[in-house]
């Protein structure tokens, strides 16, 4: 049964209210102090992006930098355990990818609580030199690189939802810039007003669903030193229609596998009739089963892995279209992190 709009709005508000505790220190190689500089502590919205913190961090660490005049805020970049963090991903997604407590492995509330306490605050390092050019696109002083990356992501999601990007392309200049500003300011009412222009009405189904799956992979050795390794990611994106066509029952599904194809009108023979089919909304479970059947052999129950979104395990029975409407990040994408169980 579809959730009421009030419930979807409540879920979206809860997501936008979500914060992460961050503890950000200056890279030791850039500090004039012999011991570690005091960290910058902040409770930061999960839907926000790390580069928005750079002006504040540059001011906070100004007196600690060896050569503060040599660098600008947009020279800054972030790392976690020596991994350069992609600035075009929301901080909540980055945390779920690299540091989030795995809800699939928790056997009790006590264990879950202690694990989450151990991973927070999330300890990051900010750098203002040695930009990792092979991994990150450089930022600019005006913030246009970041703005354009966000809008391009919105365009991709809009095209997948509607089969055209006319929606985002026809937005006024004020609404286009206002969408990014609403995410920066965590202004949900302003965001909803503009996003409602882009989203099809509930009575009009999406053409496809904008979802990306992230599979953390085992660390791979560094080319410089085989003993050093860094984690890598596999990002999976596939056209996902809002509905799936299935036989009327599981028994009919089994029959449909062994029944011979029905003969054409011009072919002799009678053949057996095909079982009646019906469409039903795609669920998180049906999507994961179709794209990653080895990890998700069941559509209903997580067996080997769990889907994680905004730090929580997503119910396998959740309607994907409803998840897109209420749980997408600011750019319109649903970013699901696949966590192995056990």
C-alpha positions as CSV (number, residue, x, y, z in Angstrom):
1,X,0.0,0.0,0.0
2,X,1.3,3.4,-0.9
3,X,2.3,5.7,1.9
4,X,0.4,8.9,2.4
5,X,2.0,12.2,1.3
6,X,2.2,13.4,4.9
7,X,4.3,10.3,5.8
8,X,6.6,10.9,2.8
9,X,7.0,14.5,3.9
10,X,7.8,13.5,7.4
11,X,10.5,11.1,6.2
12,X,12.0,13.8,4.0
13,X,12.1,16.2,6.9
14,X,13.8,13.7,9.2
15,X,16.4,13.1,6.5
16,X,17.1,16.8,6.1
17,X,17.3,17.2,9.9
18,X,20.0,14.5,10.0
19,X,23.5,15.6,11.2
20,X,26.9,14.1,11.6
21,X,29.5,15.1,14.2
22,X,32.7,16.0,12.5
23,X,36.2,16.5,14.0
24,X,38.4,18.1,11.3
25,X,42.2,18.6,11.9
26,X,44.8,20.3,9.7
27,X,47.2,18.1,7.8
28,X,50.4,17.8,10.0
29,X,52.6,18.6,7.1
30,X,51.0,22.0,6.7
31,X,51.0,23.0,10.4
32,X,53.6,25.2,12.0
33,X,52.9,23.5,15.4
34,X,54.9,20.5,16.4
35,X,51.9,18.8,18.0
36,X,48.5,18.3,16.4
37,X,46.4,21.4,16.0
38,X,43.1,21.6,17.9
39,X,40.3,20.2,15.7
40,X,37.4,22.1,14.2
41,X,34.3,20.5,15.7
42,X,30.9,20.8,14.0
43,X,27.5,19.1,13.7
44,X,27.0,19.1,10.0
45,X,23.9,18.3,7.9
46,X,24.1,14.9,6.2
47,X,22.8,16.3,2.9
48,X,25.5,19.0,2.7
49,X,28.8,19.0,0.9
50,X,32.3,19.3,2.5
51,X,33.6,22.2,0.4
52,X,31.1,24.5,1.9
53,X,33.1,24.3,5.1
54,X,36.4,25.4,3.5
55,X,36.1,29.2,4.2
56,X,35.4,28.5,7.9
57,X,38.3,26.0,8.1
58,X,40.7,28.3,6.3
59,X,39.9,31.0,8.9
60,X,40.0,28.6,11.8
61,X,43.4,27.2,10.9
62,X,44.9,30.5,9.6
63,X,47.3,30.9,12.5
64,X,48.4,27.3,12.3
65,X,49.3,27.2,8.6
66,X,53.0,27.4,7.8
67,X,52.2,29.8,5.0
68,X,48.6,31.0,5.3
69,X,48.9,33.6,2.5
70,X,49.9,30.9,0.0
71,X,46.5,29.2,-0.1
72,X,42.9,30.1,-0.6
73,X,39.9,28.3,0.8
74,X,39.1,26.6,-2.6
75,X,42.6,25.0,-2.4
76,X,41.3,22.8,0.4
77,X,40.4,19.1,0.1
78,X,39.5,16.4,2.7
79,X,40.8,12.9,3.5
80,X,39.8,10.1,5.7
81,X,42.5,7.5,6.6
82,X,44.6,8.7,3.7
83,X,41.7,8.4,1.2
84,X,40.9,11.6,-0.7
85,X,37.1,12.2,-0.4
86,X,35.2,13.1,-3.5
87,X,33.8,16.6,-2.9
88,X,30.8,16.1,-5.2
89,X,29.3,13.5,-2.9
90,X,27.2,14.6,0.1
91,X,28.9,14.1,3.4
92,X,26.3,11.6,4.6
93,X,27.0,9.3,1.6
94,X,30.8,9.7,2.2
95,X,30.3,8.7,5.9
96,X,28.2,5.7,4.9
97,X,30.8,4.6,2.4
98,X,33.9,4.9,4.5
99,X,33.0,5.0,8.2
100,X,29.4,4.4,9.0
101,X,28.5,1.7,11.5
102,X,27.1,-1.3,9.6
103,X,23.5,-1.9,10.6
104,X,23.7,-5.4,9.2
105,X,26.2,-6.7,11.7
106,X,24.6,-5.4,14.9
107,X,23.1,-8.1,17.1
108,X,21.9,-5.8,19.9
109,X,21.0,-2.2,20.6
110,X,23.9,-2.0,23.0
111,X,26.4,-3.2,20.4
112,X,24.9,-0.9,17.8
113,X,25.2,2.1,20.2
114,X,28.8,1.4,21.1
115,X,29.8,1.0,17.4
116,X,28.2,4.2,16.4
117,X,29.9,6.0,19.4
118,X,33.2,4.6,18.2
119,X,32.8,6.0,14.7
120,X,31.7,9.5,15.8
121,X,32.8,12.2,15.6
122,X,34.0,11.4,12.1
123,X,37.6,12.4,12.1
124,X,38.7,14.1,8.9
125,X,41.8,15.9,7.8
126,X,41.8,19.1,5.7
127,X,44.6,19.9,3.3
128,X,45.4,23.1,1.5
129,X,48.3,21.9,-0.6
130,X,49.3,18.9,-2.7
131,X,45.9,18.7,-4.5
132,X,45.3,15.1,-5.6
133,X,44.7,16.0,-9.3
134,X,44.4,12.4,-10.4
135,X,41.4,11.8,-8.1
136,X,39.7,15.2,-7.7
137,X,38.7,18.0,-10.0
138,X,39.9,21.4,-8.7
139,X,37.5,23.8,-7.2
140,X,37.4,27.5,-8.0
141,X,37.1,30.7,-5.9
142,X,33.6,31.5,-7.1
143,X,32.2,28.1,-6.3
144,X,31.0,27.6,-9.9
145,X,32.7,24.2,-10.3
146,X,30.8,22.8,-7.4
147,X,27.5,24.5,-8.4
148,X,27.8,23.2,-12.0
149,X,28.6,19.6,-10.8
150,X,25.5,19.7,-8.6
151,X,23.2,21.0,-11.4
152,X,24.6,18.5,-13.9
153,X,23.7,15.7,-11.4
154,X,20.2,17.2,-11.1
155,X,19.9,17.2,-14.9
156,X,20.9,13.5,-15.0
157,X,18.3,12.6,-12.4
158,X,15.7,14.7,-14.2
159,X,16.4,13.0,-17.5
160,X,16.1,9.5,-15.9
161,X,12.9,10.3,-14.2
162,X,11.2,11.9,-17.2
163,X,13.0,10.8,-20.3
164,X,13.9,14.4,-20.9
165,X,15.8,17.2,-19.1
166,X,13.2,19.8,-20.1
167,X,12.2,20.3,-16.5
168,X,15.5,21.4,-15.2
169,X,16.4,23.2,-18.4
170,X,13.2,25.3,-18.3
171,X,13.7,26.4,-14.7
172,X,14.2,30.1,-14.3
173,X,17.7,31.3,-13.4
174,X,16.5,32.1,-9.9
175,X,15.1,28.7,-9.4
176,X,18.1,26.9,-10.8
177,X,20.5,28.8,-8.5
178,X,17.9,28.6,-5.8
179,X,17.9,24.8,-5.8
180,X,21.6,24.7,-5.0
181,X,21.2,27.5,-2.4
182,X,18.4,25.6,-0.7
183,X,20.7,22.6,-0.3
184,X,23.5,24.7,0.9
185,X,21.2,26.4,3.4
186,X,19.4,23.2,4.3
187,X,16.2,25.1,3.5
188,X,13.7,22.3,2.9
189,X,10.6,24.4,2.1
190,X,12.5,26.3,-0.6
191,X,13.9,23.0,-1.9
192,X,10.5,21.4,-2.1
193,X,8.9,24.3,-3.9
194,X,11.5,24.0,-6.7
195,X,11.7,20.2,-6.8
196,X,8.0,19.9,-7.1
197,X,8.4,21.6,-10.5
198,X,10.7,18.8,-11.6
199,X,9.0,15.8,-10.0
200,X,6.1,14.2,-11.9
201,X,2.9,14.3,-9.9
202,X,2.1,11.2,-7.8
203,X,-0.5,10.1,-10.3
204,X,2.1,10.2,-13.1
205,X,4.7,7.4,-12.9
206,X,8.4,8.0,-13.4
207,X,9.9,6.8,-16.6
208,X,12.9,5.4,-14.7
209,X,14.2,5.7,-11.2
210,X,17.5,7.6,-10.4
211,X,19.4,5.2,-8.2
212,X,23.1,4.5,-7.9
213,X,24.4,1.5,-5.9
214,X,27.8,1.7,-4.2
215,X,29.8,-1.5,-3.5
216,X,32.9,-0.9,-1.4
217,X,35.6,-3.2,-2.7
218,X,38.6,-4.8,-0.9
219,X,41.6,-2.5,-0.7
220,X,43.9,-2.6,-3.8
221,X,47.7,-2.3,-3.5
222,X,49.2,1.0,-4.4
223,X,51.4,1.1,-7.5
224,X,54.0,3.0,-5.5
225,X,54.1,0.5,-2.6
226,X,52.5,-2.9,-2.7
227,X,52.3,-2.8,1.1
228,X,50.1,0.3,0.9
229,X,46.5,-0.2,-0.1
230,X,43.4,2.0,-0.4
231,X,39.7,1.1,-0.6
232,X,38.0,1.4,-3.9
233,X,34.4,1.7,-5.0
234,X,32.2,0.2,-7.7
235,X,29.3,2.4,-8.7
236,X,26.4,0.6,-10.5
237,X,23.7,2.4,-12.4
238,X,21.1,0.8,-14.5
239,X,17.7,1.9,-16.0
240,X,15.1,1.0,-13.3
241,X,11.5,1.2,-14.4
242,X,9.0,2.0,-11.6
243,X,7.1,-1.2,-12.1
244,X,8.0,-4.9,-12.6
245,X,5.9,-7.4,-14.5
246,X,5.5,-10.8,-12.7
247,X,3.3,-13.8,-13.0
248,X,0.2,-13.8,-10.9
249,X,1.7,-16.1,-8.3
250,X,4.9,-17.8,-7.4
251,X,3.5,-21.1,-8.6
252,X,2.7,-19.6,-11.9
253,X,6.2,-18.1,-12.0
254,X,7.6,-21.6,-11.6
255,X,5.4,-22.9,-14.4
256,X,6.4,-20.0,-16.6
257,X,10.0,-21.2,-16.5
258,X,9.2,-24.6,-17.9
259,X,6.4,-23.9,-20.2
260,X,7.3,-23.8,-23.9
261,X,6.7,-20.5,-25.8
262,X,3.3,-20.1,-27.2
263,X,3.2,-20.7,-31.0
264,X,2.5,-17.8,-33.3
265,X,-0.7,-17.6,-35.3
266,X,1.1,-18.9,-38.3
267,X,2.7,-21.9,-36.5
268,X,1.0,-25.3,-36.2
269,X,0.2,-26.8,-32.8
270,X,-1.8,-25.6,-29.8
271,X,0.8,-25.0,-27.1
272,X,0.0,-24.2,-23.5
273,X,-1.3,-20.8,-22.6
274,X,1.1,-18.4,-20.9
275,X,0.3,-17.5,-17.2
276,X,-1.4,-14.2,-16.7
277,X,1.0,-11.4,-15.8
278,X,0.5,-8.3,-13.7
279,X,2.6,-5.2,-12.9
280,X,3.5,-4.2,-9.4
281,X,5.7,-1.4,-8.0
282,X,9.4,-2.0,-7.9
283,X,10.7,-2.5,-4.4
284,X,14.2,-2.1,-3.1
285,X,14.4,-5.9,-2.9
286,X,13.2,-6.4,-6.5
287,X,15.7,-3.8,-7.8
288,X,18.7,-5.3,-5.8
289,X,17.7,-8.9,-6.8
290,X,17.6,-7.9,-10.5
291,X,20.9,-5.9,-10.5
292,X,22.9,-7.9,-7.9
293,X,21.3,-11.3,-7.7
294,X,24.4,-12.9,-6.2
295,X,24.4,-10.5,-3.2
296,X,20.6,-10.4,-3.0
297,X,19.2,-13.8,-3.9
298,X,15.9,-13.0,-2.2
299,X,13.7,-10.0,-3.0
300,X,12.2,-10.0,0.5
301,X,15.0,-10.7,3.0
302,X,18.6,-9.5,3.2
303,X,20.8,-12.7,3.2
304,X,24.3,-11.7,2.3
305,X,24.1,-7.9,2.2
306,X,21.9,-5.0,3.3
307,X,21.1,-1.7,1.5
308,X,22.0,1.4,3.5
309,X,20.6,4.9,2.8
310,X,21.1,7.9,5.1
311,X,22.8,5.7,7.7
312,X,19.9,3.3,8.0
313,X,19.1,-0.1,6.5
314,X,16.3,0.3,3.9
315,X,13.4,-2.1,4.1
316,X,13.5,-4.5,1.2
317,X,9.7,-4.1,0.8
318,X,10.0,-0.3,0.4
319,X,8.6,1.1,-2.9
320,X,11.5,2.5,-4.9
321,X,9.4,5.3,-6.3
322,X,8.4,6.5,-2.8
323,X,12.0,6.2,-1.7
324,X,13.0,8.5,-4.6
325,X,10.3,11.0,-3.7
326,X,11.1,11.3,0.0
327,X,14.7,10.0,0.5
328,X,16.7,11.2,-2.5
329,X,19.6,13.5,-1.8
330,X,19.4,17.1,-2.9
331,X,20.5,16.3,-6.5
332,X,17.5,13.9,-6.9
333,X,19.6,10.7,-6.7
334,X,19.1,7.8,-4.3
335,X,22.6,6.7,-3.3
336,X,22.4,3.2,-1.7
337,X,25.5,1.7,-0.1
338,X,25.6,-2.1,-0.1
339,X,26.9,-3.4,3.2
340,X,28.0,-7.0,3.6
341,X,26.5,-8.9,6.5
342,X,28.3,-11.0,9.0
